Every structure is written in structure tokens, then in C-alpha cells.
Amino acid sequence: MVAPSRSRLALAQAFAGAATRYWLGVFPQVGREVRHWRERALQIPDPVLRRLALVTQDTERGNLEGAAAFAVLAPRAQRARVVRAAVAFQATYDYIDTLAEQPSTDPVANGHQLHLALLTALEPGTDHHDYYRHNPGRHDNGYIRNLIDTCRSALGALPSYAAATEGALRAARRMIAYQSLNHGGEDDGQRELARWASRETPRGSGLRWWETAAGTASSLTVFALIAAAGRPLLSATETLALERAYFPWIGALHVLLDSLIDRAADIEAGHHSLVDHYASAEDAATRMSLIAAQAVHATEQLSDSIQHAMILAGMTSFYLSAPDASSAQWRLVTSEVLEAMGILATPTMIVLRARRAVGRRLDAAPRVRG
């Protein structure tokens, strides 16, 4: 639940400020970045890669907006660079994850090689890898490299990125390990993923292996560090606090909620679903509400704690406002997680439910053909 020190007035002021910064400053730039990368994807000569890049951008637009939301934490002078870096990094992650899910003679090697792009994107000045080494397609007209170079160019211009680099790389290495193992064989791959995630589970956390695995897969630690790097002075103590807050708790909630609303699509595509490891919907509700409460508590340990709490609330509401989260199967999870979030999620749920309703009406409206 929300700490007593976070009064309703303070939360209302924080929400109003963050909403103003996002919708007036960040969101328009996200639109410009998305249009740029769509135009760039249209230039991919390989028809399969081009289709996958465009479909990924369309279906994962929410991921790009969520990544850019961290820019509200950055000073105004650095906000554009944070948006550019965050969108490019998330677009890279979404695209290579889509590629890794395609048929390959060696899915584990293919997934690992593709996801090396995440490390390169976070290390300005390093050499590129052959990302398509184990992938059937490779003629992308420099699309992956352009995403990576855009990300690290923006990162290199942030005043404190040097202080955030190692933490961001640690998070990326966990993401790579998770994605490599998650795309392995159905039985052996999951057993190896379970063994690895068990070793990564922080002592005393009580997390189950798939909950830790969810935390390792999340990109939110990277975005929190990128936003913090926009400040003139960033200490090692601050970066460590951000890492500990976002991994495992906030990151675990992020990816478990993503798995929840994607479960039907994952089953249809034959992909591994993390939430399927819960014994029942009641078990999932109990565990995910506990993780949500720990995530809220984790934000209380940070400087700019209310701002991080609002980003957590926005992320949670993005998933729980989706139609699948209101299905009979997941209604209890949604209720329990929202209760754990307390008043944090009230304004963000209102905004995101309204936005989804508008989107549905626009999608249903007849198109005028010229």
C-alpha cells in the first residue's frame, strides 16, 4: 500500500506534473521517433525482415511509449536525448525478440547472437557484432545498426551516462541470458532457464524462479538508469539503488503483467508463457499482488520516489487496462494487483482506460477511401 508520507495531495501534484511533462513534451517526440523508424523499416530490402520490423513497431507501440515515459525523470535540457535513446533501445529489443521467435536451425545461438545488440547499444564506441549470424535473413540495409548507433549516440551525450553504464550493462546481460534460454527447446530450454533463474534469485526474496526470470527480462532498469544519466551528477549509490528497486521487483511485475495479457497469443504461437507456471488464477493473484506491493515499497527507497511510483503506476495500468486483464480468468489478478498499488493507480487507470476506449472507437470507425 502507499506509504503514509505520500499524501493524496502530493500524489495528485506529482501526477499532474508528470502528465503535463509527458503529454506536452515527451509524447510528441515519441511520435516523431516512431515515424522516423517506420520510414527506416520501409527501406529494408528483405521482404520478411521488412514485414517483421513494421509489424513489431505497430504491435509494440505501447512499449515505445512506456520506455519514453522515463524521460519525465530527466532534466528538460536532456529529455529529448533520453527519449531518443529509450525509443531506439526498446525498438531494438522488440525487433530482435521478434526475430528470435522465428524458426531457426539453432534457436538458442540465434537468440543470443541477436540480443548482443542490446549490449552494443549501451556501449558507445564498441564494434558491432554479426547479429544475423544464425538468422535466416540478414539483408536489413543497416536497420539494426542504425537503431543501435542512434541509441548510443544519444547516450554518449548524456552528462552522467558513464556512471550508469555498468548498471545498464548488467541489466542487458540478464536480458540476453533470459532471451537466449527462453527460445531454447520446450523441455530442456525451460529446465535450463529454471536453473539459471534460480541462481539469479536474490537471497531472501522468496521469489519463484519464473518470477525472477520475469525480472531479468525487463528493460525498465535500463530506462531508469538512462533517465538518471540525464542529471549532471549521478553517484554510485544512486545507480545501485535504482538497480535494486527495478530488479527484481518492478521488473518482475512488468514482465509478469506482459505475460498475462499476452498469454492467449503466446499459446497460439507455441511460445513459453511465464504466468502458466502458477498453479491457479488464485495463486497468480496472491503472488503478483505481493510482488506489486514490494515494487511500490521499492520506489519509496529512491530519490524522486513519487515520480518513480507514478511510472510504476502507469506501467501497471497500461497492462491492467487491456481487455484481456478484465477476462474472467484474470479478473482476480487485476483486482488484487490494483489493491496492492493503492491510490497510485487510480488516475493512471482512468486515463489509460479512456485512451483505450477512444482507440477502439477509432479502429471501429469506417474508413473513407479516396
ZIDA-V170189 format. One record per residue. N is the residue number from 1. NEAR is the number of other C-alpha atoms within 8 Angstrom. D_CENTER is the distance of its C-alpha to the mean C-alpha in Angstrom with 1 decimal. Layout:
BEGIN
n->N near->NEAR d_center->D_CENTER
n->N near->NEAR d_center->D_CENTER
END
This chain:
BEGIN
n->1 near->8 d_center->23.3
n->2 near->10 d_center->23.3
n->3 near->7 d_center->25.4
n->4 near->5 d_center->28.9
n->5 near->4 d_center->28.4
n->6 near->9 d_center->25.8
n->7 near->7 d_center->28.3
n->8 near->7 d_center->27.7
n->9 near->6 d_center->29.0
n->10 near->8 d_center->26.6
n->11 near->11 d_center->23.6
n->12 near->8 d_center->25.1
n->13 near->8 d_center->25.6
n->14 near->11 d_center->22.2
n->15 near->10 d_center->20.7
n->16 near->8 d_center->23.2
n->17 near->8 d_center->22.6
n->18 near->11 d_center->18.8
n->19 near->8 d_center->19.3
n->20 near->9 d_center->22.0
n->21 near->10 d_center->20.1
n->22 near->12 d_center->17.1
n->23 near->9 d_center->19.3
n->24 near->8 d_center->22.1
n->25 near->9 d_center->20.5
n->26 near->16 d_center->16.9
n->27 near->11 d_center->16.7
n->28 near->9 d_center->19.8
n->29 near->10 d_center->18.4
n->30 near->13 d_center->15.2
n->31 near->8 d_center->17.9
n->32 near->8 d_center->19.8
n->33 near->10 d_center->17.1
n->34 near->9 d_center->16.3
n->35 near->8 d_center->20.0
n->36 near->8 d_center->20.5
n->37 near->8 d_center->18.2
n->38 near->10 d_center->19.7
n->39 near->8 d_center->23.1
n->40 near->9 d_center->22.2
n->41 near->11 d_center->21.0
n->42 near->8 d_center->24.4
n->43 near->8 d_center->26.2
n->44 near->13 d_center->25.0
n->45 near->9 d_center->28.4
n->46 near->10 d_center->27.4
n->47 near->7 d_center->27.2
n->48 near->7 d_center->24.9
n->49 near->13 d_center->22.3
n->50 near->14 d_center->22.7
n->51 near->8 d_center->22.2
n->52 near->11 d_center->19.1
n->53 near->10 d_center->17.6
n->54 near->11 d_center->18.7
n->55 near->8 d_center->17.7
n->56 near->11 d_center->14.1
n->57 near->13 d_center->14.0
n->58 near->7 d_center->15.7
n->59 near->7 d_center->13.8
n->60 near->9 d_center->10.2
n->61 near->8 d_center->11.4
n->62 near->7 d_center->9.4
n->63 near->8 d_center->6.1
n->64 near->13 d_center->8.3
n->65 near->11 d_center->9.8
n->66 near->9 d_center->7.1
n->67 near->13 d_center->6.4
n->68 near->15 d_center->10.2
n->69 near->11 d_center->10.8
n->70 near->14 d_center->10.9
n->71 near->13 d_center->14.0
n->72 near->11 d_center->16.0
n->73 near->9 d_center->16.3
n->74 near->14 d_center->17.9
n->75 near->9 d_center->21.6
n->76 near->6 d_center->22.6
n->77 near->5 d_center->24.1
n->78 near->11 d_center->20.8
n->79 near->13 d_center->18.5
n->80 near->11 d_center->18.9
n->81 near->11 d_center->18.2
n->82 near->18 d_center->14.9
n->83 near->16 d_center->13.9
n->84 near->13 d_center->15.3
n->85 near->15 d_center->13.6
n->86 near->14 d_center->10.0
n->87 near->14 d_center->10.6
n->88 near->12 d_center->12.4
n->89 near->13 d_center->10.1
n->90 near->12 d_center->7.2
n->91 near->11 d_center->10.3
n->92 near->13 d_center->11.6
n->93 near->10 d_center->9.0
n->94 near->11 d_center->9.3
n->95 near->12 d_center->13.0
n->96 near->10 d_center->13.9
n->97 near->11 d_center->12.2
n->98 near->10 d_center->14.4
n->99 near->10 d_center->17.3
n->100 near->12 d_center->17.0
n->101 near->7 d_center->17.5
n->102 near->6 d_center->20.7
n->103 near->6 d_center->24.1
n->104 near->9 d_center->25.0
n->105 near->5 d_center->28.0
n->106 near->7 d_center->25.9
n->107 near->12 d_center->22.4
n->108 near->10 d_center->21.7
n->109 near->9 d_center->23.0
n->110 near->15 d_center->21.4
n->111 near->14 d_center->17.9
n->112 near->12 d_center->18.6
n->113 near->13 d_center->20.2
n->114 near->12 d_center->17.5
n->115 near->15 d_center->14.7
n->116 near->11 d_center->17.1
n->117 near->14 d_center->15.9
n->118 near->13 d_center->13.0
n->119 near->11 d_center->15.8
n->120 near->13 d_center->18.0
n->121 near->13 d_center->15.6
n->122 near->12 d_center->15.5
n->123 near->9 d_center->19.3
n->124 near->10 d_center->21.5
n->125 near->4 d_center->24.8
n->126 near->6 d_center->24.1
n->127 near->5 d_center->25.3
n->128 near->7 d_center->23.3
n->129 near->7 d_center->23.3
n->130 near->6 d_center->24.6
n->131 near->10 d_center->21.2
n->132 near->11 d_center->23.1
n->133 near->8 d_center->25.6
n->134 near->11 d_center->25.2
n->135 near->9 d_center->24.0
n->136 near->6 d_center->26.6
n->137 near->8 d_center->25.7
n->138 near->9 d_center->25.5
n->139 near->9 d_center->27.0
n->140 near->11 d_center->24.1
n->141 near->7 d_center->26.1
n->142 near->7 d_center->23.9
n->143 near->10 d_center->20.7
n->144 near->9 d_center->18.4
n->145 near->8 d_center->20.5
n->146 near->8 d_center->20.4
n->147 near->13 d_center->16.6
n->148 near->15 d_center->16.8
n->149 near->9 d_center->19.9
n->150 near->11 d_center->18.5
n->151 near->15 d_center->15.6
n->152 near->13 d_center->18.1
n->153 near->10 d_center->20.8
n->154 near->12 d_center->18.8
n->155 near->14 d_center->17.8
n->156 near->9 d_center->21.5
n->157 near->8 d_center->22.7
n->158 near->13 d_center->20.9
n->159 near->11 d_center->23.6
n->160 near->13 d_center->22.0
n->161 near->13 d_center->19.6
n->162 near->7 d_center->22.1
n->163 near->11 d_center->21.6
n->164 near->14 d_center->17.8
n->165 near->10 d_center->18.0
n->166 near->7 d_center->18.8
n->167 near->12 d_center->16.1
n->168 near->13 d_center->13.4
n->169 near->10 d_center->15.4
n->170 near->8 d_center->15.6
n->171 near->12 d_center->11.9
n->172 near->12 d_center->11.9
n->173 near->9 d_center->14.9
n->174 near->10 d_center->13.5
n->175 near->12 d_center->10.8
n->176 near->14 d_center->13.8
n->177 near->9 d_center->16.0
n->178 near->12 d_center->14.0
n->179 near->13 d_center->13.5
n->180 near->15 d_center->17.2
n->181 near->12 d_center->18.5
n->182 near->10 d_center->16.6
n->183 near->12 d_center->18.2
n->184 near->11 d_center->21.6
n->185 near->7 d_center->24.5
n->186 near->7 d_center->24.1
n->187 near->6 d_center->26.3
n->188 near->8 d_center->26.5
n->189 near->12 d_center->22.8
n->190 near->12 d_center->21.8
n->191 near->8 d_center->24.6
n->192 near->9 d_center->23.5
n->193 near->12 d_center->19.8
n->194 near->11 d_center->21.3
n->195 near->9 d_center->23.6
n->196 near->8 d_center->21.0
n->197 near->12 d_center->18.6
n->198 near->10 d_center->21.7
n->199 near->6 d_center->22.6
n->200 near->7 d_center->19.2
n->201 near->11 d_center->19.6
n->202 near->7 d_center->20.7
n->203 near->5 d_center->24.3
n->204 near->4 d_center->25.2
n->205 near->6 d_center->21.8
n->206 near->5 d_center->23.1
n->207 near->8 d_center->19.9
n->208 near->8 d_center->20.5
n->209 near->11 d_center->19.4
n->210 near->10 d_center->16.9
n->211 near->11 d_center->15.3
n->212 near->15 d_center->15.2
n->213 near->13 d_center->13.8
n->214 near->15 d_center->10.8
n->215 near->16 d_center->10.4
n->216 near->14 d_center->10.9
n->217 near->13 d_center->8.4
n->218 near->12 d_center->5.3
n->219 near->11 d_center->4.4
n->220 near->10 d_center->5.2
n->221 near->14 d_center->8.7
n->222 near->11 d_center->9.0
n->223 near->11 d_center->8.4
n->224 near->10 d_center->10.7
n->225 near->13 d_center->13.1
n->226 near->15 d_center->13.2
n->227 near->13 d_center->14.1
n->228 near->13 d_center->16.6
n->229 near->16 d_center->18.1
n->230 near->15 d_center->19.3
n->231 near->13 d_center->21.8
n->232 near->7 d_center->25.2
n->233 near->6 d_center->25.4
n->234 near->12 d_center->22.7
n->235 near->7 d_center->24.2
n->236 near->7 d_center->23.4
n->237 near->6 d_center->23.6
n->238 near->10 d_center->20.9
n->239 near->14 d_center->18.4
n->240 near->9 d_center->19.3
n->241 near->10 d_center->18.8
n->242 near->12 d_center->15.3
n->243 near->10 d_center->14.6
n->244 near->9 d_center->16.5
n->245 near->14 d_center->14.8
n->246 near->13 d_center->11.1
n->247 near->12 d_center->12.4
n->248 near->12 d_center->13.4
n->249 near->14 d_center->13.4
n->250 near->17 d_center->10.4
n->251 near->17 d_center->8.1
n->252 near->17 d_center->10.5
n->253 near->15 d_center->10.7
n->254 near->13 d_center->7.0
n->255 near->12 d_center->7.6
n->256 near->13 d_center->11.2
n->257 near->11 d_center->10.9
n->258 near->9 d_center->9.0
n->259 near->11 d_center->11.9
n->260 near->10 d_center->14.3
n->261 near->11 d_center->14.1
n->262 near->8 d_center->13.9
n->263 near->10 d_center->16.8
n->264 near->7 d_center->19.5
n->265 near->7 d_center->18.1
n->266 near->11 d_center->17.3
n->267 near->10 d_center->20.9
n->268 near->7 d_center->22.4
n->269 near->6 d_center->20.9
n->270 near->6 d_center->21.8
n->271 near->7 d_center->18.4
n->272 near->8 d_center->17.7
n->273 near->10 d_center->16.5
n->274 near->10 d_center->15.5
n->275 near->10 d_center->16.9
n->276 near->6 d_center->20.2
n->277 near->7 d_center->21.1
n->278 near->8 d_center->21.9
n->279 near->7 d_center->25.7
n->280 near->6 d_center->25.5
n->281 near->11 d_center->23.8
n->282 near->8 d_center->25.5
n->283 near->9 d_center->24.2
n->284 near->12 d_center->20.6
n->285 near->13 d_center->21.3
n->286 near->10 d_center->22.9
n->287 near->8 d_center->20.4
n->288 near->13 d_center->17.3
n->289 near->14 d_center->19.2
n->290 near->9 d_center->20.2
n->291 near->12 d_center->16.7
n->292 near->14 d_center->15.9
n->293 near->11 d_center->19.1
n->294 near->9 d_center->18.3
n->295 near->14 d_center->15.0
n->296 near->14 d_center->17.2
n->297 near->10 d_center->19.7
n->298 near->13 d_center->17.4
n->299 near->12 d_center->16.8
n->300 near->10 d_center->20.6
n->301 near->9 d_center->21.1
n->302 near->12 d_center->19.5
n->303 near->5 d_center->21.3
n->304 near->7 d_center->20.0
n->305 near->10 d_center->19.3
n->306 near->11 d_center->19.6
n->307 near->10 d_center->17.2
n->308 near->10 d_center->14.5
n->309 near->12 d_center->15.7
n->310 near->12 d_center->15.4
n->311 near->10 d_center->11.8
n->312 near->11 d_center->11.4
n->313 near->12 d_center->13.8
n->314 near->11 d_center->12.2
n->315 near->10 d_center->8.9
n->316 near->12 d_center->11.4
n->317 near->12 d_center->13.7
n->318 near->10 d_center->11.5
n->319 near->11 d_center->11.5
n->320 near->12 d_center->15.0
n->321 near->12 d_center->16.6
n->322 near->11 d_center->16.0
n->323 near->7 d_center->19.4
n->324 near->7 d_center->18.6
n->325 near->13 d_center->17.8
n->326 near->11 d_center->21.4
n->327 near->8 d_center->23.1
n->328 near->6 d_center->25.8
n->329 near->6 d_center->23.9
n->330 near->12 d_center->21.0
n->331 near->10 d_center->22.9
n->332 near->11 d_center->23.6
n->333 near->14 d_center->20.1
n->334 near->12 d_center->19.1
n->335 near->8 d_center->22.3
n->336 near->12 d_center->21.9
n->337 near->12 d_center->18.3
n->338 near->10 d_center->19.4
n->339 near->9 d_center->22.5
n->340 near->11 d_center->20.8
n->341 near->14 d_center->18.8
n->342 near->10 d_center->22.2
n->343 near->7 d_center->22.9
n->344 near->12 d_center->19.5
n->345 near->13 d_center->18.2
n->346 near->8 d_center->21.4
n->347 near->8 d_center->21.0
n->348 near->11 d_center->17.4
n->349 near->13 d_center->18.4
n->350 near->8 d_center->21.4
n->351 near->8 d_center->19.8
n->352 near->11 d_center->17.1
n->353 near->10 d_center->19.7
n->354 near->8 d_center->22.1
n->355 near->8 d_center->19.8
n->356 near->10 d_center->19.1
n->357 near->8 d_center->22.9
n->358 near->8 d_center->23.7
n->359 near->8 d_center->21.5
n->360 near->8 d_center->23.3
n->361 near->8 d_center->26.6
n->362 near->7 d_center->26.0
n->363 near->6 d_center->25.0
n->364 near->6 d_center->28.2
n->365 near->6 d_center->30.4
n->366 near->4 d_center->32.9
n->367 near->4 d_center->32.5
n->368 near->4 d_center->35.4
n->369 near->3 d_center->36.4
n->370 near->2 d_center->38.2
END
